[in-house]
């Protein structure tokens, strides 16, 4: 079993798949052996690990995480603080300014 670590926020399917892949490899199981234990096809395990499994039930995904040594948990979402919102807006503004400056910088380069 995977050693307990801090919790991780998962926002995309491939992030779940990365955990499943890591846990499977840590257990030294092939995708085929993992799939047999899970009761699904090897292709389903491959799709899960790549974040491409479109028709996998929540039950299967939870079982795969469990088999890989993880526990799925949920927590209430909190609203961001004003400071967090302002920091995010400043970061976005800076990034927009950087992107806007790139074409101007490349346009000014002298041709040889």
C-alpha positions in Angstrom: 0.0 0.0 0.0 1.1 3.5 -0.7 2.5 5.5 2.2 0.1 8.2 3.4 1.0 11.6 2.1 -0.8 14.9 2.0 -4.0 15.0 0.0 -3.9 16.2 -3.6 -6.5 18.1 -5.5 -7.4 16.4 -8.7 -9.0 18.4 -11.4 -8.5 16.5 -14.6 -9.0 12.8 -15.6 -5.3 12.3 -16.5 -4.4 13.3 -12.9 -6.4 10.4 -11.6 -4.9 8.2 -14.3 -1.4 9.2 -13.2 -2.1 8.1 -9.7 -3.5 4.8 -10.9 -0.5 4.2 -13.1 1.9 5.2 -10.3 0.2 2.8 -7.8 0.1 0.0 -10.3 3.7 0.3 -11.1 4.6 0.6 -7.4 2.8 -2.7 -6.9 4.8 -4.2 -9.8 1.7 -5.1 -11.7 1.3 -5.1 -15.5 -1.8 -3.5 -16.9 -3.1 -6.9 -17.7 -2.7 -8.2 -14.1 -4.1 -5.0 -12.7 -7.1 -5.3 -15.1 -7.7 -8.9 -14.0 -7.8 -7.9 -10.4 -10.1 -5.1 -11.2 -12.4 -7.1 -13.4 -12.0 -5.0 -16.5 -10.1 -5.2 -19.8 -6.5 -4.1 -20.1 -7.6 -1.4 -22.6 -9.8 0.0 -19.8 -6.8 0.3 -17.5 -4.8 1.9 -20.3 -7.6 4.4 -20.9 -7.9 5.2 -17.2 -4.2 5.8 -16.9 -4.2 8.1 -19.9 -7.3 10.0 -18.7 -9.1 8.8 -21.9 -11.7 6.6 -20.3 -15.0 8.2 -21.3 -17.4 5.5 -20.2 -16.0 4.2 -17.0 -18.2 4.2 -14.0 -17.4 6.0 -10.8 -17.4 2.6 -9.1 -14.6 1.3 -11.5 -12.6 4.5 -11.1 -12.8 4.3 -7.3 -11.9 0.6 -7.4 -8.9 1.3 -9.6 -7.7 4.0 -7.2 -8.2 1.7 -4.2 -6.3 -1.2 -6.0 -3.5 1.3 -6.7 -3.3 2.1 -3.0 -5.2 5.4 -2.8 -8.4 6.5 -1.1 -10.8 8.9 -2.8 -12.2 11.5 -0.5 -14.3 14.7 -0.9 -14.2 18.0 0.9 -16.4 21.0 0.8 -15.3 23.7 -1.6 -14.6 27.1 0.0 -14.9 30.4 -1.7 -11.5 32.0 -2.4 -10.4 34.9 -0.1 -10.2 38.4 -1.5 -6.4 38.2 -1.3 -6.4 35.0 -3.4 -8.7 36.5 -6.0 -6.6 39.7 -6.2 -3.3 37.6 -6.5 -4.9 35.5 -9.3 -6.0 38.6 -11.2 -2.6 40.2 -10.9 -1.0 37.0 -12.2 -3.4 36.9 -15.1 -2.8 40.6 -15.9 1.0 40.0 -15.9 0.6 37.0 -18.2 -1.6 39.0 -20.6 1.0 41.8 -20.7 3.8 39.3 -21.4 1.8 37.7 -24.2 0.9 41.1 -25.7 4.5 42.2 -25.6 5.8 39.1 -27.5 4.6 39.9 -31.0 5.9 43.5 -30.6 9.3 42.2 -29.6 9.5 39.8 -32.5 8.2 42.5 -34.9 11.1 44.9 -33.9 13.9 42.4 -34.6 16.0 43.7 -37.6 16.2 41.4 -40.6 19.6 40.3 -41.9 
